[in-house]
Amino acid sequence: MSCEEQAEFPISPETASTMARTFQVLADPTRVRILAILSQGELSVGSLAERLQMSPSAVSHQLRLLRQRRLVRRRREGKRVFYTLDDDHVHALFRDALDHIEEQKGTNPK
């Protein structure tokens, strides 16, 4: 692919599709709230459910979708399962989106 063609298509169709699926998962307010909570640190499913005022099974379902897109990861400790953001890229993606929204609202001018 020439430099000119690369400028027209900076990412491959496969990468664009993967990104779109990631953004689709993030298009749910409950999942965004889960990421917001987990951006502050690791929590168990029960603690997340309590903070979200949802059933543990409903939270587990949302976490499964986030895990499939590698946005969160889990750690087992006996019967308890703890979740955290998958890596610094996820934290940055969340933070950048939040900064963008706050900037639009005028609460975080740059």
CYANA upper distance limits for C-alpha pairs under 8 A (distance plus 0.5 A):
  1 MET  CA      5 GLU  CA      6.48
  1 MET  CA      6 GLN  CA      7.00
  2 SER  CA      6 GLN  CA      6.75
  3 CYS  CA      7 ALA  CA      6.71
  4 GLU  CA      8 GLU  CA      7.06
  5 GLU  CA      9 PHE  CA      6.80
  6 GLN  CA     10 PRO  CA      5.88
  6 GLN  CA     11 ILE  CA      8.46
 11 ILE  CA     15 THR  CA      6.66
 11 ILE  CA     16 ALA  CA      6.93
 12 SER  CA     16 ALA  CA      6.70
 13 PRO  CA     17 SER  CA      6.61
 14 GLU  CA     18 THR  CA      6.75
 15 THR  CA     19 MET  CA      6.60
 16 ALA  CA     20 ALA  CA      6.60
 17 SER  CA     21 ARG  CA      6.81
 18 THR  CA     22 THR  CA      6.84
 19 MET  CA     23 PHE  CA      6.75
 20 ALA  CA     24 GLN  CA      6.60
 21 ARG  CA     25 VAL  CA      6.88
 21 ARG  CA     69 ARG  CA      8.42
 22 THR  CA     26 LEU  CA      6.94
 22 THR  CA     69 ARG  CA      6.63
 23 PHE  CA     27 ALA  CA      6.67
 24 GLN  CA     28 ASP  CA      8.26
 25 VAL  CA     31 ARG  CA      8.07
 25 VAL  CA     65 LEU  CA      7.63
 25 VAL  CA     66 LEU  CA      7.41
 25 VAL  CA     69 ARG  CA      8.23
 26 LEU  CA     31 ARG  CA      6.86
 26 LEU  CA     32 VAL  CA      6.64
 27 ALA  CA     31 ARG  CA      8.34
 27 ALA  CA     32 VAL  CA      8.11
 28 ASP  CA     32 VAL  CA      6.84
 29 PRO  CA     33 ARG  CA      6.65
 30 THR  CA     34 ILE  CA      6.76
 30 THR  CA     62 GLN  CA      8.29
 31 ARG  CA     35 LEU  CA      6.80
 31 ARG  CA     62 GLN  CA      6.83
 31 ARG  CA     63 LEU  CA      8.22
 31 ARG  CA     66 LEU  CA      7.96
 32 VAL  CA     36 ALA  CA      6.69
 33 ARG  CA     37 ILE  CA      6.75
 33 ARG  CA     52 LEU  CA      8.46
 34 ILE  CA     38 LEU  CA      6.61
 34 ILE  CA     48 LEU  CA      7.95
 34 ILE  CA     52 LEU  CA      8.43
 35 LEU  CA     39 SER  CA      6.37
 35 LEU  CA     85 LEU  CA      7.57
 35 LEU  CA     94 PHE  CA      7.90
 36 ALA  CA     40 GLN  CA      7.65
 36 ALA  CA     94 PHE  CA      8.10
 37 ILE  CA     41 GLY  CA      7.80
 37 ILE  CA     48 LEU  CA      8.29
 38 LEU  CA     42 GLU  CA      6.38
 38 LEU  CA     43 LEU  CA      7.41
 38 LEU  CA     83 TYR  CA      7.89
 38 LEU  CA     84 THR  CA      5.99
 38 LEU  CA     85 LEU  CA      6.56
 39 SER  CA     84 THR  CA      8.01
 39 SER  CA     85 LEU  CA      6.99
 39 SER  CA     91 HIS  CA      6.82
 41 GLY  CA     84 THR  CA      6.82
 41 GLY  CA     85 LEU  CA      8.47
 42 GLU  CA     82 PHE  CA      6.87
 42 GLU  CA     83 TYR  CA      5.96
 42 GLU  CA     84 THR  CA      5.06
 42 GLU  CA     85 LEU  CA      8.29
 43 LEU  CA     47 SER  CA      6.60
 43 LEU  CA     48 LEU  CA      6.88
 43 LEU  CA     82 PHE  CA      5.74
 43 LEU  CA     83 TYR  CA      6.06
 43 LEU  CA     84 THR  CA      7.31
 44 SER  CA     48 LEU  CA      6.73
 44 SER  CA     80 ARG  CA      7.26
 44 SER  CA     81 VAL  CA      6.06
 44 SER  CA     82 PHE  CA      4.56
 44 SER  CA     83 TYR  CA      6.62
 45 VAL  CA     49 ALA  CA      6.55
 45 VAL  CA     56 PRO  CA      6.69
 45 VAL  CA     59 VAL  CA      7.40
 45 VAL  CA     60 SER  CA      7.26
 45 VAL  CA     80 ARG  CA      8.23
 45 VAL  CA     81 VAL  CA      6.78
 45 VAL  CA     82 PHE  CA      6.76
 45 VAL  CA     83 TYR  CA      7.70
 46 GLY  CA     50 GLU  CA      6.66
 46 GLY  CA     56 PRO  CA      6.32
 47 SER  CA     51 ARG  CA      6.71
 48 LEU  CA     52 LEU  CA      6.54
 48 LEU  CA     56 PRO  CA      8.39
 48 LEU  CA     59 VAL  CA      7.79
 49 ALA  CA     53 GLN  CA      6.18
 49 ALA  CA     54 MET  CA      5.44
 49 ALA  CA     55 SER  CA      6.19
 49 ALA  CA     56 PRO  CA      5.69
 49 ALA  CA     59 VAL  CA      6.45
 50 GLU  CA     54 MET  CA      7.04
 50 GLU  CA     55 SER  CA      8.31
 54 MET  CA     58 ALA  CA      6.99
 54 MET  CA     59 VAL  CA      7.15
 55 SER  CA     59 VAL  CA      6.88
 56 PRO  CA     60 SER  CA      6.49
 57 SER  CA     61 HIS  CA      6.73
 58 ALA  CA     62 GLN  CA      7.05
 59 VAL  CA     63 LEU  CA      6.62
 60 SER  CA     64 ARG  CA      6.55
 61 HIS  CA     65 LEU  CA      7.14
 62 GLN  CA     66 LEU  CA      6.90
 63 LEU  CA     67 ARG  CA      6.43
 63 LEU  CA     72 VAL  CA      7.87
 64 ARG  CA     68 GLN  CA      6.65
 65 LEU  CA     69 ARG  CA      7.20
 66 LEU  CA     70 ARG  CA      6.84
 66 LEU  CA     71 LEU  CA      5.77
 66 LEU  CA     72 VAL  CA      6.33
 67 ARG  CA     71 LEU  CA      6.17
 67 ARG  CA     72 VAL  CA      5.51
 67 ARG  CA     73 ARG  CA      6.45
 70 ARG  CA     86 ASP  CA      6.75
 71 LEU  CA     85 LEU  CA      6.52
 71 LEU  CA     86 ASP  CA      5.69
 71 LEU  CA     87 ASP  CA      8.21
 71 LEU  CA     90 VAL  CA      6.53
 72 VAL  CA     83 TYR  CA      7.05
 72 VAL  CA     84 THR  CA      6.05
 72 VAL  CA     85 LEU  CA      4.78
 72 VAL  CA     86 ASP  CA      4.76
 72 VAL  CA     87 ASP  CA      8.35
 73 ARG  CA     83 TYR  CA      6.14
 73 ARG  CA     84 THR  CA      6.18
 73 ARG  CA     85 LEU  CA      6.72
 73 ARG  CA     86 ASP  CA      5.53
 74 ARG  CA     81 VAL  CA      6.98
 74 ARG  CA     82 PHE  CA      5.94
 74 ARG  CA     83 TYR  CA      4.95
 74 ARG  CA     84 THR  CA      7.06
 75 ARG  CA     81 VAL  CA      6.19
 75 ARG  CA     82 PHE  CA      5.62
 75 ARG  CA     83 TYR  CA      6.89
 76 ARG  CA     80 ARG  CA      6.38
 76 ARG  CA     81 VAL  CA      5.05
 76 ARG  CA     82 PHE  CA      6.75
 77 GLU  CA     81 VAL  CA      6.71
 77 GLU  CA     82 PHE  CA      8.12
 85 LEU  CA     90 VAL  CA      6.95
 85 LEU  CA     91 HIS  CA      7.27
 86 ASP  CA     90 VAL  CA      6.99
 87 ASP  CA     91 HIS  CA      7.22
 88 ASP  CA     92 ALA  CA      6.56
 89 HIS  CA     93 LEU  CA      6.53
 90 VAL  CA     94 PHE  CA      6.65
 91 HIS  CA     95 ARG  CA      6.52
 92 ALA  CA     96 ASP  CA      6.32
 93 LEU  CA     97 ALA  CA      6.68
 94 PHE  CA     98 LEU  CA      6.68
 95 ARG  CA     99 ASP  CA      6.52
 96 ASP  CA    100 HIS  CA      6.55
 97 ALA  CA    101 ILE  CA      6.81
 98 LEU  CA    102 GLU  CA      6.62
 99 ASP  CA    103 GLU  CA      6.43
 99 ASP  CA    108 ASN  CA      7.34
100 HIS  CA    104 GLN  CA      6.78
101 ILE  CA    105 LYS  CA      6.81
102 GLU  CA    106 GLY  CA      6.58
102 GLU  CA    107 THR  CA      5.64
102 GLU  CA    108 ASN  CA      5.71
102 GLU  CA    109 PRO  CA      8.31
103 GLU  CA    107 THR  CA      6.37
103 GLU  CA    108 ASN  CA      5.20
103 GLU  CA    109 PRO  CA      5.72
103 GLU  CA    110 LYS  CA      7.67
